[in-house]
Amino acid sequence: MTVTVHQTGLGYEYVRCRVGDDDSTAYIHQLVACLENDPSDVFGDEFDVHHCNHIPWDNRPENVVLEEAYNHRCAHLEGRSPA
């Protein structure tokens, strides 16, 4: 098993785990959000994990919250904060 930590070009940190032919990825902000939320909500389609201060590498628990996915994505496309 190989576990590595990476960062996207936008600054989002993620963990990658390879076991044989399986290659799984989870973003750090999603894992942090699981501390206060049901993992099925965090990794489901209904919600997105939002960085309150808009800094993608700031994964402190107080900076990540679940937002309704549609509103979250619309807010980012329109250049405004969700909720």
Gaussian input, Z-matrix of N, CA and C with variables (Angstrom, degrees):
# hf/3-21g

backbone

0 1
 N
 C     1     B1
 C     2     B2     1     A1
 N     3     B3     2     A2     1     D1
 C     4     B4     3     A3     2     D2
 C     5     B5     4     A4     3     D3
 N     6     B6     5     A5     4     D4
 C     7     B7     6     A6     5     D5
 C     8     B8     7     A7     6     D6
 N     9     B9     8     A8     7     D7
 C    10    B10     9     A9     8     D8
 C    11    B11    10    A10     9     D9
 N    12    B12    11    A11    10    D10
 C    13    B13    12    A12    11    D11
 C    14    B14    13    A13    12    D12
 N    15    B15    14    A14    13    D13
 C    16    B16    15    A15    14    D14
 C    17    B17    16    A16    15    D15
 N    18    B18    17    A17    16    D16
 C    19    B19    18    A18    17    D17
 C    20    B20    19    A19    18    D18
 N    21    B21    20    A20    19    D19
 C    22    B22    21    A21    20    D20
 C    23    B23    22    A22    21    D21
 N    24    B24    23    A23    22    D22
 C    25    B25    24    A24    23    D23
 C    26    B26    25    A25    24    D24
 N    27    B27    26    A26    25    D25
 C    28    B28    27    A27    26    D26
 C    29    B29    28    A28    27    D27
 N    30    B30    29    A29    28    D28
 C    31    B31    30    A30    29    D29
 C    32    B32    31    A31    30    D30
 N    33    B33    32    A32    31    D31
 C    34    B34    33    A33    32    D32
 C    35    B35    34    A34    33    D33
 N    36    B36    35    A35    34    D34
 C    37    B37    36    A36    35    D35
 C    38    B38    37    A37    36    D36
 N    39    B39    38    A38    37    D37
 C    40    B40    39    A39    38    D38
 C    41    B41    40    A40    39    D39
 N    42    B42    41    A41    40    D40
 C    43    B43    42    A42    41    D41
 C    44    B44    43    A43    42    D42
 N    45    B45    44    A44    43    D43
 C    46    B46    45    A45    44    D44
 C    47    B47    46    A46    45    D45
 N    48    B48    47    A47    46    D46
 C    49    B49    48    A48    47    D47
 C    50    B50    49    A49    48    D48
 N    51    B51    50    A50    49    D49
 C    52    B52    51    A51    50    D50
 C    53    B53    52    A52    51    D51
 N    54    B54    53    A53    52    D52
 C    55    B55    54    A54    53    D53
 C    56    B56    55    A55    54    D54
 N    57    B57    56    A56    55    D55
 C    58    B58    57    A57    56    D56
 C    59    B59    58    A58    57    D57
 N    60    B60    59    A59    58    D58
 C    61    B61    60    A60    59    D59
 C    62    B62    61    A61    60    D60
 N    63    B63    62    A62    61    D61
 C    64    B64    63    A63    62    D62
 C    65    B65    64    A64    63    D63
 N    66    B66    65    A65    64    D64
 C    67    B67    66    A66    65    D65
 C    68    B68    67    A67    66    D66
 N    69    B69    68    A68    67    D67
 C    70    B70    69    A69    68    D68
 C    71    B71    70    A70    69    D69
 N    72    B72    71    A71    70    D70
 C    73    B73    72    A72    71    D71
 C    74    B74    73    A73    72    D72
 N    75    B75    74    A74    73    D73
 C    76    B76    75    A75    74    D74
 C    77    B77    76    A76    75    D75
 N    78    B78    77    A77    76    D76
 C    79    B79    78    A78    77    D77
 C    80    B80    79    A79    78    D78
 N    81    B81    80    A80    79    D79
 C    82    B82    81    A81    80    D80
 C    83    B83    82    A82    81    D81
 N    84    B84    83    A83    82    D82
 C    85    B85    84    A84    83    D83
 C    86    B86    85    A85    84    D84
 N    87    B87    86    A86    85    D85
 C    88    B88    87    A87    86    D86
 C    89    B89    88    A88    87    D87
 N    90    B90    89    A89    88    D88
 C    91    B91    90    A90    89    D89
 C    92    B92    91    A91    90    D90
 N    93    B93    92    A92    91    D91
 C    94    B94    93    A93    92    D92
 C    95    B95    94    A94    93    D93
 N    96    B96    95    A95    94    D94
 C    97    B97    96    A96    95    D95
 C    98    B98    97    A97    96    D96
 N    99    B99    98    A98    97    D97
 C   100   B100    99    A99    98    D98
 C   101   B101   100   A100    99    D99
 N   102   B102   101   A101   100   D100
 C   103   B103   102   A102   101   D101
 C   104   B104   103   A103   102   D102
 N   105   B105   104   A104   103   D103
 C   106   B106   105   A105   104   D104
 C   107   B107   106   A106   105   D105
 N   108   B108   107   A107   106   D106
 C   109   B109   108   A108   107   D107
 C   110   B110   109   A109   108   D108
 N   111   B111   110   A110   109   D109
 C   112   B112   111   A111   110   D110
 C   113   B113   112   A112   111   D111
 N   114   B114   113   A113   112   D112
 C   115   B115   114   A114   113   D113
 C   116   B116   115   A115   114   D114
 N   117   B117   116   A116   115   D115
 C   118   B118   117   A117   116   D116
 C   119   B119   118   A118   117   D117
 N   120   B120   119   A119   118   D118
 C   121   B121   120   A120   119   D119
 C   122   B122   121   A121   120   D120
 N   123   B123   122   A122   121   D121
 C   124   B124   123   A123   122   D122
 C   125   B125   124   A124   123   D123
 N   126   B126   125   A125   124   D124
 C   127   B127   126   A126   125   D125
 C   128   B128   127   A127   126   D126
 N   129   B129   128   A128   127   D127
 C   130   B130   129   A129   128   D128
 C   131   B131   130   A130   129   D129
 N   132   B132   131   A131   130   D130
 C   133   B133   132   A132   131   D131
 C   134   B134   133   A133   132   D132
 N   135   B135   134   A134   133   D133
 C   136   B136   135   A135   134   D134
 C   137   B137   136   A136   135   D135
 N   138   B138   137   A137   136   D136
 C   139   B139   138   A138   137   D137
 C   140   B140   139   A139   138   D138
 N   141   B141   140   A140   139   D139
 C   142   B142   141   A141   140   D140
 C   143   B143   142   A142   141   D141
 N   144   B144   143   A143   142   D142
 C   145   B145   144   A144   143   D143
 C   146   B146   145   A145   144   D144
 N   147   B147   146   A146   145   D145
 C   148   B148   147   A147   146   D146
 C   149   B149   148   A148   147   D147
 N   150   B150   149   A149   148   D148
 C   151   B151   150   A150   149   D149
 C   152   B152   151   A151   150   D150
 N   153   B153   152   A152   151   D151
 C   154   B154   153   A153   152   D152
 C   155   B155   154   A154   153   D153
 N   156   B156   155   A155   154   D154
 C   157   B157   156   A156   155   D155
 C   158   B158   157   A157   156   D156
 N   159   B159   158   A158   157   D157
 C   160   B160   159   A159   158   D158
 C   161   B161   160   A160   159   D159
 N   162   B162   161   A161   160   D160
 C   163   B163   162   A162   161   D161
 C   164   B164   163   A163   162   D162
 N   165   B165   164   A164   163   D163
 C   166   B166   165   A165   164   D164
 C   167   B167   166   A166   165   D165
 N   168   B168   167   A167   166   D166
 C   169   B169   168   A168   167   D167
 C   170   B170   169   A169   168   D168
 N   171   B171   170   A170   169   D169
 C   172   B172   171   A171   170   D170
 C   173   B173   172   A172   171   D171
 N   174   B174   173   A173   172   D172
 C   175   B175   174   A174   173   D173
 C   176   B176   175   A175   174   D174
 N   177   B177   176   A176   175   D175
 C   178   B178   177   A177   176   D176
 C   179   B179   178   A178   177   D177
 N   180   B180   179   A179   178   D178
 C   181   B181   180   A180   179   D179
 C   182   B182   181   A181   180   D180
 N   183   B183   182   A182   181   D181
 C   184   B184   183   A183   182   D182
 C   185   B185   184   A184   183   D183
 N   186   B186   185   A185   184   D184
 C   187   B187   186   A186   185   D185
 C   188   B188   187   A187   186   D186
 N   189   B189   188   A188   187   D187
 C   190   B190   189   A189   188   D188
 C   191   B191   190   A190   189   D189
 N   192   B192   191   A191   190   D190
 C   193   B193   192   A192   191   D191
 C   194   B194   193   A193   192   D192
 N   195   B195   194   A194   193   D193
 C   196   B196   195   A195   194   D194
 C   197   B197   196   A196   195   D195
 N   198   B198   197   A197   196   D196
 C   199   B199   198   A198   197   D197
 C   200   B200   199   A199   198   D198
 N   201   B201   200   A200   199   D199
 C   202   B202   201   A201   200   D200
 C   203   B203   202   A202   201   D201
 N   204   B204   203   A203   202   D202
 C   205   B205   204   A204   203   D203
 C   206   B206   205   A205   204   D204
 N   207   B207   206   A206   205   D205
 C   208   B208   207   A207   206   D206
 C   209   B209   208   A208   207   D207
 N   210   B210   209   A209   208   D208
 C   211   B211   210   A210   209   D209
 C   212   B212   211   A211   210   D210
 N   213   B213   212   A212   211   D211
 C   214   B214   213   A213   212   D212
 C   215   B215   214   A214   213   D213
 N   216   B216   215   A215   214   D214
 C   217   B217   216   A216   215   D215
 C   218   B218   217   A217   216   D216
 N   219   B219   218   A218   217   D217
 C   220   B220   219   A219   218   D218
 C   221   B221   220   A220   219   D219
 N   222   B222   221   A221   220   D220
 C   223   B223   222   A222   221   D221
 C   224   B224   223   A223   222   D222
 N   225   B225   224   A224   223   D223
 C   226   B226   225   A225   224   D224
 C   227   B227   226   A226   225   D225
 N   228   B228   227   A227   226   D226
 C   229   B229   228   A228   227   D227
 C   230   B230   229   A229   228   D228
 N   231   B231   230   A230   229   D229
 C   232   B232   231   A231   230   D230
 C   233   B233   232   A232   231   D231
 N   234   B234   233   A233   232   D232
 C   235   B235   234   A234   233   D233
 C   236   B236   235   A235   234   D234
 N   237   B237   236   A236   235   D235
 C   238   B238   237   A237   236   D236
 C   239   B239   238   A238   237   D237
 N   240   B240   239   A239   238   D238
 C   241   B241   240   A240   239   D239
 C   242   B242   241   A241   240   D240
 N   243   B243   242   A242   241   D241
 C   244   B244   243   A243   242   D242
 C   245   B245   244   A244   243   D243
 N   246   B246   245   A245   244   D244
 C   247   B247   246   A246   245   D245
 C   248   B248   247   A247   246   D246

   B1=1.4566
   B2=1.5304
   B3=1.3416
   B4=1.4526
   B5=1.5218
   B6=1.3351
   B7=1.4611
   B8=1.5217
   B9=1.3329
   B10=1.4623
   B11=1.5212
   B12=1.3220
   B13=1.4629
   B14=1.5259
   B15=1.3311
   B16=1.4618
   B17=1.5222
   B18=1.3300
   B19=1.4579
   B20=1.5252
   B21=1.3411
   B22=1.4581
   B23=1.5295
   B24=1.3044
   B25=1.4574
   B26=1.5236
   B27=1.3270
   B28=1.4602
   B29=1.5228
   B30=1.3407
   B31=1.4538
   B32=1.5173
   B33=1.3173
   B34=1.4597
   B35=1.5280
   B36=1.3303
   B37=1.4521
   B38=1.5249
   B39=1.3366
   B40=1.4564
   B41=1.5262
   B42=1.3299
   B43=1.4566
   B44=1.5220
   B45=1.3103
   B46=1.4569
   B47=1.5233
   B48=1.3112
   B49=1.4585
   B50=1.5278
   B51=1.3067
   B52=1.4720
   B53=1.5342
   B54=1.3258
   B55=1.4610
   B56=1.5218
   B57=1.3024
   B58=1.4602
   B59=1.5154
   B60=1.3200
   B61=1.4553
   B62=1.5219
   B63=1.3500
   B64=1.4616
   B65=1.5215
   B66=1.3206
   B67=1.4631
   B68=1.5256
   B69=1.3405
   B70=1.4617
   B71=1.5213
   B72=1.3333
   B73=1.4607
   B74=1.5216
   B75=1.3408
   B76=1.4649
   B77=1.5198
   B78=1.3235
   B79=1.4633
   B80=1.5194
   B81=1.3358
   B82=1.4600
   B83=1.5267
   B84=1.3478
   B85=1.4649
   B86=1.5252
   B87=1.3265
   B88=1.4567
   B89=1.5277
   B90=1.3243
   B91=1.4649
   B92=1.5264
   B93=1.3303
   B94=1.4635
   B95=1.5277
   B96=1.3227
   B97=1.4668
   B98=1.5301
   B99=1.3325
   B100=1.4652
   B101=1.5214
   B102=1.3353
   B103=1.4600
   B104=1.5215
   B105=1.3446
   B106=1.4687
   B107=1.5285
   B108=1.3389
   B109=1.4611
   B110=1.5229
   B111=1.3127
   B112=1.4549
   B113=1.5352
   B114=1.3353
   B115=1.4691
   B116=1.5218
   B117=1.3355
   B118=1.4681
   B119=1.5296
   B120=1.3431
   B121=1.4654
   B122=1.5258
   B123=1.3317
   B124=1.4629
   B125=1.5292
   B126=1.3244
   B127=1.4610
   B128=1.5239
   B129=1.3224
   B130=1.4631
   B131=1.5208
   B132=1.3119
   B133=1.4644
   B134=1.5231
   B135=1.3340
   B136=1.4610
   B137=1.5345
   B138=1.3363
   B139=1.4633
   B140=1.5171
   B141=1.3333
   B142=1.4622
   B143=1.5190
   B144=1.3231
   B145=1.4538
   B146=1.5263
   B147=1.3203
   B148=1.4650
   B149=1.5246
   B150=1.3417
   B151=1.4675
   B152=1.5302
   B153=1.3151
   B154=1.4706
   B155=1.5250
   B156=1.3313
   B157=1.4655
   B158=1.5306
   B159=1.3199
   B160=1.4652
   B161=1.5206
   B162=1.3334
   B163=1.4626
   B164=1.5308
   B165=1.3416
   B166=1.4631
   B167=1.5248
   B168=1.3032
   B169=1.4627
   B170=1.5293
   B171=1.3321
   B172=1.4670
   B173=1.5251
   B174=1.3139
   B175=1.4661
   B176=1.5239
   B177=1.3299
   B178=1.4616
   B179=1.5199
   B180=1.3469
   B181=1.4688
   B182=1.5215
   B183=1.3216
   B184=1.4676
   B185=1.5291
   B186=1.3308
   B187=1.4592
   B188=1.5272
   B189=1.3260
   B190=1.4692
   B191=1.5285
   B192=1.3252
   B193=1.4623
   B194=1.5270
   B195=1.3229
   B196=1.4605
   B197=1.5169
   B198=1.3117
   B199=1.4619
   B200=1.5231
   B201=1.3206
   B202=1.4598
   B203=1.5260
   B204=1.3185
   B205=1.4680
   B206=1.5306
   B207=1.3160
   B208=1.4612
   B209=1.5313
   B210=1.3292
   B211=1.4683
   B212=1.5283
   B213=1.3183
   B214=1.4637
   B215=1.5231
   B216=1.3078
   B217=1.4692
   B218=1.5253
   B219=1.3198
   B220=1.4664
   B221=1.5255
   B222=1.3289
   B223=1.4641
   B224=1.5204
   B225=1.3217
   B226=1.4592
   B227=1.5244
   B228=1.3049
   B229=1.4728
   B230=1.5341
   B231=1.3290
   B232=1.4636
   B233=1.5250
   B234=1.3493
   B235=1.4536
   B236=1.5231
   B237=1.3311
   B238=1.4657
   B239=1.5237
   B240=1.3218
   B241=1.4592
   B242=1.5226
   B243=1.3515
   B244=1.4658
   B245=1.5320
   B246=1.3007
   B247=1.4692
   B248=1.4922
   A1=107.83
   A2=115.18
   A3=121.59
   A4=108.96
   A5=116.86
   A6=122.22
   A7=107.29
   A8=116.07
   A9=120.78
   A10=109.87
   A11=116.24
   A12=122.29
   A13=107.56
   A14=115.87
   A15=122.40
   A16=109.68
   A17=115.08
   A18=121.14
   A19=107.90
   A20=115.84
   A21=120.14
   A22=108.96
   A23=116.73
   A24=121.60
   A25=113.02
   A26=117.31
   A27=121.77
   A28=112.57
   A29=117.69
   A30=120.88
   A31=116.12
   A32=118.50
   A33=120.97
   A34=108.96
   A35=116.53
   A36=121.34
   A37=109.90
   A38=115.97
   A39=119.90
   A40=110.91
   A41=114.69
   A42=123.50
   A43=107.50
   A44=115.37
   A45=120.82
   A46=107.93
   A47=116.58
   A48=122.50
   A49=108.94
   A50=115.12
   A51=120.08
   A52=109.58
   A53=114.24
   A54=121.73
   A55=106.25
   A56=117.23
   A57=120.60
   A58=110.25
   A59=117.00
   A60=121.90
   A61=112.96
   A62=117.23
   A63=121.34
   A64=109.46
   A65=116.54
   A66=123.17
   A67=107.08
   A68=116.86
   A69=121.46
   A70=110.79
   A71=116.05
   A72=122.41
   A73=109.19
   A74=116.34
   A75=122.30
   A76=107.71
   A77=115.25
   A78=120.09
   A79=109.64
   A80=115.87
   A81=121.41
   A82=110.89
   A83=118.31
   A84=119.48
   A85=111.55
   A86=117.82
   A87=120.47
   A88=110.79
   A89=116.56
   A90=120.04
   A91=111.05
   A92=116.87
   A93=121.00
   A94=110.17
   A95=117.30
   A96=121.21
   A97=111.49
   A98=117.72
   A99=121.25
   A100=112.27
   A101=117.83
   A102=120.25
   A103=111.72
   A104=116.98
   A105=121.70
   A106=113.56
   A107=117.25
   A108=120.49
   A109=110.54
   A110=115.22
   A111=121.54
   A112=108.69
   A113=118.59
   A114=120.34
   A115=113.87
   A116=117.78
   A117=118.99
   A118=110.77
   A119=118.13
   A120=120.77
   A121=110.45
   A122=116.30
   A123=120.93
   A124=110.99
   A125=116.86
   A126=121.02
   A127=113.24
   A128=117.18
   A129=120.98
   A130=111.88
   A131=115.75
   A132=121.52
   A133=114.03
   A134=118.10
   A135=121.68
   A136=113.50
   A137=116.68
   A138=121.49
   A139=111.79
   A140=115.97
   A141=123.88
   A142=107.48
   A143=116.50
   A144=120.88
   A145=107.44
   A146=115.91
   A147=123.02
   A148=110.30
   A149=116.50
   A150=121.86
   A151=107.24
   A152=117.37
   A153=121.91
   A154=112.72
   A155=117.27
   A156=119.55
   A157=112.76
   A158=117.29
   A159=124.26
   A160=113.67
   A161=118.08
   A162=121.77
   A163=107.01
   A164=117.82
   A165=120.72
   A166=115.58
   A167=119.14
   A168=120.78
   A169=112.20
   A170=117.45
   A171=121.63
   A172=108.33
   A173=115.01
   A174=121.37
   A175=113.66
   A176=117.17
   A177=120.29
   A178=108.86
   A179=116.99
   A180=119.74
   A181=113.78
   A182=118.48
   A183=120.63
   A184=112.72
   A185=117.94
   A186=120.81
   A187=113.39
   A188=117.97
   A189=119.66
   A190=110.39
   A191=115.52
   A192=122.04
   A193=109.20
   A194=115.83
   A195=120.34
   A196=109.13
   A197=115.84
   A198=123.16
   A199=107.69
   A200=117.20
   A201=121.00
   A202=107.12
   A203=117.44
   A204=122.84
   A205=113.33
   A206=117.90
   A207=120.20
   A208=110.96
   A209=116.29
   A210=119.90
   A211=111.39
   A212=116.42
   A213=121.64
   A214=110.62
   A215=116.71
   A216=120.81
   A217=111.26
   A218=117.73
   A219=120.78
   A220=110.94
   A221=116.79
   A222=121.03
   A223=110.52
   A224=117.22
   A225=119.68
   A226=111.46
   A227=117.49
   A228=120.37
   A229=110.97
   A230=116.39
   A231=121.44
   A232=112.11
   A233=116.99
   A234=120.96
   A235=114.85
   A236=116.72
   A237=119.48
   A238=109.46
   A239=116.08
   A240=121.59
   A241=110.36
   A242=116.42
   A243=118.88
   A244=111.42
   A245=114.86
   A246=125.40
   A247=109.09
   D1=135.63
   D2=176.78
   D3=-122.36
   D4=124.00
   D5=177.37
   D6=-118.48
   D7=126.45
   D8=-179.68
   D9=-134.01
   D10=153.97
   D11=177.72
   D12=-110.98
   D13=135.51
   D14=-177.12
   D15=-133.62
   D16=173.15
   D17=175.27
   D18=-137.55
   D19=134.89
   D20=177.11
   D21=-73.42
   D22=170.34
   D23=176.90
   D24=-62.66
   D25=-21.69
   D26=178.51
   D27=-91.66
   D28=-4.06
   D29=176.61
   D30=101.01
   D31=0.99
   D32=177.74
   D33=-75.82
   D34=127.99
   D35=179.37
   D36=-90.93
   D37=142.07
   D38=178.62
   D39=-144.77
   D40=157.88
   D41=177.88
   D42=-108.06
   D43=135.39
   D44=178.33
   D45=-120.78
   D46=131.06
   D47=-178.45
   D48=-125.04
   D49=121.08
   D50=178.41
   D51=-113.61
   D52=127.04
   D53=175.41
   D54=-135.15
   D55=108.45
   D56=-177.14
   D57=59.41
   D58=-124.43
   D59=179.72
   D60=-86.90
   D61=-7.11
   D62=-179.36
   D63=-84.40
   D64=132.28
   D65=179.81
   D66=-133.76
   D67=100.46
   D68=-175.47
   D69=-108.76
   D70=146.57
   D71=-179.60
   D72=-132.05
   D73=139.63
   D74=173.05
   D75=-139.68
   D76=135.01
   D77=176.98
   D78=-77.66
   D79=142.31
   D80=-178.06
   D81=-58.92
   D82=-40.41
   D83=-179.07
   D84=-65.20
   D85=-28.81
   D86=175.02
   D87=-69.46
   D88=-42.89
   D89=178.86
   D90=-63.31
   D91=-40.75
   D92=177.95
   D93=-64.52
   D94=-40.13
   D95=179.78
   D96=-62.60
   D97=-26.54
   D98=178.45
   D99=-67.17
   D100=-17.27
   D101=177.85
   D102=-64.85
   D103=-32.28
   D104=-175.76
   D105=-115.89
   D106=-3.50
   D107=-174.27
   D108=-136.25
   D109=161.82
   D110=176.81
   D111=-68.18
   D112=125.85
   D113=179.40
   D114=-55.17
   D115=-30.20
   D116=178.61
   D117=-67.40
   D118=-28.06
   D119=173.48
   D120=-75.24
   D121=-43.02
   D122=-177.83
   D123=-61.52
   D124=-42.88
   D125=-175.95
   D126=-100.15
   D127=5.75
   D128=178.28
   D129=-86.30
   D130=-172.45
   D131=-177.21
   D132=-94.27
   D133=-15.30
   D134=-173.19
   D135=-78.29
   D136=-27.88
   D137=-175.49
   D138=-126.29
   D139=154.82
   D140=169.85
   D141=-119.36
   D142=152.71
   D143=173.74
   D144=-91.26
   D145=124.42
   D146=-174.76
   D147=-110.59
   D148=136.04
   D149=171.87
   D150=-86.84
   D151=114.59
   D152=-175.34
   D153=-58.13
   D154=-39.14
   D155=-178.36
   D156=-94.12
   D157=7.31
   D158=176.45
   D159=65.51
   D160=18.28
   D161=176.70
   D162=-103.47
   D163=108.22
   D164=-170.40
   D165=-66.79
   D166=-17.51
   D167=178.31
   D168=-98.40
   D169=1.96
   D170=176.77
   D171=-91.85
   D172=88.65
   D173=-173.39
   D174=-100.37
   D175=27.43
   D176=175.02
   D177=-64.34
   D178=143.55
   D179=-179.04
   D180=-52.98
   D181=-36.97
   D182=-179.13
   D183=-73.45
   D184=-8.03
   D185=-178.95
   D186=-103.79
   D187=-4.76
   D188=179.60
   D189=-118.28
   D190=130.65
   D191=179.82
   D192=-138.44
   D193=156.32
   D194=174.29
   D195=-83.45
   D196=135.16
   D197=174.83
   D198=-125.53
   D199=147.57
   D200=174.73
   D201=-57.71
   D202=127.98
   D203=-170.02
   D204=-55.90
   D205=-47.65
   D206=-176.17
   D207=-61.93
   D208=-48.52
   D209=-179.59
   D210=-64.33
   D211=-39.65
   D212=179.60
   D213=-60.74
   D214=-48.14
   D215=-177.63
   D216=-68.90
   D217=-40.12
   D218=177.13
   D219=-62.24
   D220=-43.07
   D221=-179.83
   D222=-59.97
   D223=-44.63
   D224=179.90
   D225=-66.72
   D226=-38.87
   D227=179.02
   D228=-65.60
   D229=-31.95
   D230=-179.24
   D231=-89.76
   D232=-1.81
   D233=178.08
   D234=75.69
   D235=24.54
   D236=178.66
   D237=-122.80
   D238=167.28
   D239=177.39
   D240=-76.59
   D241=140.69
   D242=175.75
   D243=-63.99
   D244=162.49
   D245=176.64
   D246=64.98

